[in-house]
Amino acid sequence: MLQTPIFRPMFRRALFFVILIGFFCRPMAQDLSEEIPTNNTVRKKFDHRKNDPKIKRYDRLYSKNTKGTMYGNPCAIDVTHKMGFEYVPLVQGHGKSPMGYFLNNLLVKSKLVLTRTPFWKMILNKRLDDCRLRSGDGIG
């Protein structure tokens, strides 16, 4: 069978395109197969520590007298959390020595002086007064 000169270049071009398509489609097929999740890859990608919600840990100020702290008022708790600490009433047999409570409170208060302002206590009292008036704790 004789091939005419017109079919020879068309055959070469078709063969070239088939080889070219095979050359470029093979790496893409390998990339797609790597993206298909299997049980092992899903376990590796899923990390509980990264997906857990962030829990903010607040510093604790221990107090024997909870008279001005408004402990239990949601507005006051939000105010103290915004400042970065929370009041905890001191209970007998809590586990620390009196010196431990003192050192803890000293460190927390010095941190508040450095991170907030030296007038953090006055600002806190003003905000607690606003909470007291809004919630009705200051009336009568």
C-alpha atoms as one frame of an Amber mdcrd trajectory, in Angstrom:
protein
   0.000   0.000   0.000   1.374   3.286  -1.022   1.093   6.290   1.178   0.519
   9.575  -0.448   2.618  12.541   0.626  -0.418  14.257   2.232  -1.090  11.451
   4.747   2.509  11.116   5.875   2.730  14.616   7.568  -0.765  14.179   9.028
   0.218  10.801  10.483   3.391  12.302  11.975   1.460  15.207  13.503  -1.177
  12.881  14.959   1.498  10.611  16.402   3.307  13.656  17.838   0.109  14.917
  19.518  -0.684  11.480  20.959   2.814  11.264  22.458   2.602  14.870  23.688
  -0.794  14.335  25.328   0.414  11.109  26.919   3.510  12.882  28.207   1.577
  15.771  29.822  -1.429  13.835  31.092   0.604  11.250  32.986   1.980  13.712
  35.625  -1.456  15.278  36.064  -2.988  11.867  36.666  -0.377  11.166  39.323
  -1.107  14.484  41.057  -4.819  13.744  41.125  -4.279  10.307  42.575  -2.225
  11.788  45.414  -5.035  14.178  46.343  -7.587  11.402  46.769  -7.828  10.984
  50.550  -7.286   7.592  52.030  -7.680   6.619  55.638  -3.994   7.182  56.357
  -3.808  10.655  54.811  -7.003  11.807  56.501  -5.636  10.812  59.882  -2.385
  12.613  59.211  -4.072  15.816  58.089  -6.607  15.929  60.935  -4.917  17.321
  64.020  -7.160  17.708  67.064  -4.942  20.328  68.670  -5.231  22.658  65.671
  -8.983  22.163  65.303  -9.930  22.541  68.960 -11.261  25.953  69.932  -8.757
  28.184  71.667  -9.359  28.372  75.390  -8.202  31.569  77.016  -6.644  30.994
  80.406  -7.005  33.953  82.712  -4.742  34.853  85.588  -6.344  34.421  88.993
  -6.486  36.991  91.749  -7.342  35.303  95.035  -9.310  37.407  97.501 -10.482
  36.696 101.044 -13.080  39.447 100.951 -15.256  39.266  97.830 -17.286  42.322
  98.796 -16.280  44.636  95.917 -15.468  41.999  93.336 -19.091  41.314  92.274
 -18.220  37.648  91.917 -20.978  35.918  89.952 -22.189  38.969  88.026 -21.820
  38.200  84.284 -21.040  41.814  83.403 -18.301  41.996  86.038 -16.836  38.684
  84.911 -16.690  39.985  81.323 -14.955  43.174  82.507 -12.308  41.291  84.450
 -11.785  38.843  81.572 -11.220  41.747  79.197  -8.518  42.981  81.554  -6.960
  39.504  81.569  -7.727  38.088  85.008 -10.527  36.768  87.174 -11.304  36.985
  90.850 -11.365  33.700  92.761 -12.688  33.600  96.325 -10.194  32.200  98.785
 -11.488  29.001 100.369 -10.017  27.091 103.298  -8.102  24.017 102.205  -7.747
  25.215  98.634  -4.253  23.799  98.398  -1.874  26.764  98.490  -0.112  28.317
 101.415  -0.800  31.950 102.345   2.626  32.866 100.961   1.679  31.163  97.666
  -1.490  33.255  97.397   0.447  36.411  98.181   3.111  35.707  95.549   0.477
  34.789  92.958  -1.455  38.014  93.586   1.781  40.038  93.508   2.748  38.605
  90.132  -0.723  39.065  88.644  -0.984  42.656  89.869   2.491  43.533  88.584
   1.552  42.010  85.214  -1.583  44.174  85.167   0.500  47.271  85.918   2.804
  46.468  83.005   0.232  45.302  80.452  -2.606  47.678  81.296  -1.767  50.887
  83.144  -0.640  51.694  86.659  -4.224  52.895  87.161  -5.791  49.535  86.283
  -7.537  49.290  89.648  -9.283  52.659  89.255 -10.362  51.767  85.701 -11.657
  48.402  86.905 -13.607  49.972  89.781 -15.229  52.472  87.386 -16.271  49.683
  85.021 -17.551  47.576  87.922 -19.632  50.547  89.131 -21.169  50.777  85.655
 -21.951  47.060  85.798 -23.399  47.452  89.275 -25.756  50.222  88.116 -26.796
  48.375  84.922 -27.569  45.115  86.705 -29.271  46.733  89.689 -26.777  45.484
  92.295 -26.045  49.006  93.522 -29.647  49.886  94.341 -30.732  49.770  97.913
